């Protein structure tokens, strides 16, 4: 479903079901796969791909990004080339470490949950199961693994 005033550029490709909210932008060569929810004012940009993910209002995956099995909070921005990894190399269950305890997600594919206004620098990578609290920052060319509180910094 594409809401009124959504901007869909030529060359973008969709596999439904998916939702494109009002004033959202789907730019040239974007690939929006099944069960993607791109909310109001969110952006899936050139050569970016989404699958089984929610981009809350104002979230941006604007240039050469992969967002799979993830939630991007309002105002999140992914720098060019940022990848949200959603599958372990061995294909096993994704685990999270919370309060020192290893907890299984029950999922083989689980990308990241990024709180409101998180900023990820160019070519950064989140490993499967990353959780970043609101207003966290990941510097360019950094790989992140784990669960982190709001305002965390990653270099």
Secondary structure, 3 states (H helix, E strand, C coil): CECCCCEECCCCEECCCEEECCCCEECCCCEECCCEEECCCCEEEECCEEECCEECCCCEEEECCEEECCEECCCCEECCCCEECCECCCCCCCEEEECCEEEECCCCECCEEECCCCEECCCCEECCCEEECCCCEECCCCEECCEECCCCEEC
